[in-house]
Amino acid sequence: MSGPIVSAAQPARGLRAWYNAAAAALERALSMELVLLIARLGIAGVFFLSGRTKVSGLLTVTDSAVTLFRDEYRLPLVDAAVAAHAAAWAEHLLPVLLVLGLGTRAAALGLLGMTLAIEVFVYPDAWATHLSWAAPLVLLAARGGGAWSLDRPLGLH
């Protein structure tokens, strides 16, 4: 009549062990190098495509981009034309650097600064979108471009 006493904690331990084993397998399958590459490519695409909306041809900033900076974005202390040109150039150059993994930390910090300016001065209610941009940028600023970047063979960490 007396069998082993099964506590409510035992099924939880089994579930925890299964979860931890699955997490370990996932961590082995998804190396940090792959995570950093995906972060670089993903966030580079977001900013590069935004930059393309501000130009015609290769890098000719459009009048509509300047108008957007003057009428909607209204950055303090920066002339709209200067801001439009700076944003267009940064949104082209910094993503290319991220794709190459060249100066990854600096490029990520530059885009993170842009994200902060957009959040504070332009669209403060879009914090969820800006946080989704900031997450991979913070990762790249903290960890660098990884082994699959030009930073590595150049000795840039």
C-alpha positions in Angstrom: 0.0 0.0 0.0 2.9 2.4 0.4 4.4 3.4 -2.9 6.7 6.1 -3.8 5.4 9.5 -3.0 5.2 11.7 -6.1 5.3 15.4 -5.4 3.9 18.1 -7.6 7.5 19.3 -8.2 8.6 16.2 -10.1 6.7 16.9 -13.3 8.0 20.4 -13.2 11.6 19.1 -12.9 11.0 16.9 -15.9 9.6 19.8 -18.0 12.5 22.0 -16.8 15.1 19.3 -17.8 13.4 18.9 -21.2 13.4 22.7 -21.7 17.0 23.1 -20.7 18.1 20.3 -23.0 16.2 21.9 -25.9 17.7 25.3 -25.1 21.2 23.8 -25.1 20.6 22.1 -28.4 19.3 25.4 -29.9 22.3 27.2 -28.5 24.7 24.7 -30.2 22.8 24.9 -33.5 22.6 28.7 -33.6 26.1 29.9 -33.0 26.7 33.4 -31.9 28.4 34.0 -35.2 25.2 33.3 -37.0 23.2 35.4 -34.6 25.6 38.4 -35.2 25.4 37.9 -39.0 21.6 37.9 -38.9 21.5 40.9 -36.6 23.9 42.8 -39.0 22.0 41.9 -42.1 18.5 42.5 -40.6 19.0 45.9 -39.2 21.1 47.0 -42.1 18.1 46.3 -44.4 15.8 48.4 -42.3 18.0 51.5 -42.4 19.2 51.1 -46.0 15.6 50.8 -47.3 14.7 53.9 -45.2 17.7 55.7 -46.8 16.5 54.8 -50.3 13.2 56.7 -49.7 15.2 59.9 -49.2 17.1 59.8 -52.5 16.7 59.5 -56.2 19.4 57.8 -58.3 22.4 56.8 -56.3 22.5 59.5 -53.6 20.7 62.6 -54.7 18.6 63.8 -51.7 15.1 64.6 -52.9 13.2 67.8 -52.2 10.5 65.7 -50.6 13.1 64.4 -48.1 14.1 67.9 -47.2 10.4 68.9 -46.9 9.8 65.9 -44.6 12.7 67.0 -42.3 11.4 70.6 -42.3 7.7 70.0 -41.8 7.3 66.7 -40.0 10.6 65.6 -38.3 11.6 69.2 -37.2 14.9 68.3 -35.5 16.0 71.0 -33.1 19.2 72.9 -33.9 19.7 71.2 -37.3 18.8 72.7 -40.6 16.3 70.5 -42.5 18.5 70.2 -45.6 21.5 69.3 -43.5 19.6 66.8 -41.6 18.1 65.2 -44.7 21.5 64.9 -46.3 23.1 63.5 -43.2 20.4 61.0 -42.6 20.4 59.8 -46.2 24.2 59.4 -46.3 24.2 57.7 -42.9 21.4 55.3 -43.8 23.4 54.2 -46.9 26.9 54.1 -45.5 26.4 52.6 -42.0 24.2 49.7 -43.2 26.8 48.8 -45.9 29.5 48.8 -43.1 27.2 46.5 -41.1 26.7 44.1 -44.0 30.5 43.9 -44.5 31.1 43.8 -40.8 33.6 46.6 -41.1 33.7 49.0 -38.1 30.7 47.2 -36.8 30.6 48.7 -33.4 31.0 52.2 -34.7 28.3 51.7 -37.4 25.9 50.2 -34.8 26.5 53.1 -32.4 25.8 55.6 -35.2 22.5 53.9 -36.1 21.7 53.6 -32.4 22.2 57.4 -32.1 19.9 58.0 -35.0 17.3 55.7 -33.4 17.5 57.6 -30.2 17.1 60.9 -32.0 14.1 59.6 -33.9 12.6 58.3 -30.6 13.2 61.5 -28.6 12.5 64.2 -31.2 10.4 62.7 -34.0 8.2 59.8 -33.0 8.2 59.4 -29.2 5.2 57.1 -29.3 6.9 54.6 -31.6 9.1 53.2 -28.8 8.2 49.6 -29.6 9.5 50.0 -33.2 12.6 51.8 -32.0 13.3 49.2 -29.4 13.1 46.5 -32.1 15.8 48.5 -33.9 17.9 49.2 -30.8 18.0 45.5 -29.8 20.2 44.2 -32.6 22.2 47.5 -32.6 23.0 47.1 -28.9 24.0 43.5 -29.5 26.4 44.5 -32.3 27.8 47.4 -30.3 28.5 45.1 -27.4 29.7 42.0 -29.3 31.1 43.4 -32.6 30.6 41.8 -36.0 31.7 38.3 -35.1 34.0 35.9 -36.9 32.1 36.3 -40.2 33.0 40.0 -40.5 35.8 42.0 -42.0 36.5 43.3 -38.5 38.0 39.9 -37.5 40.8 39.6 -40.1 41.6 43.3 -39.7 42.0 42.8 -35.9 39.2 45.1 -35.1 37.3 44.0 -32.0 
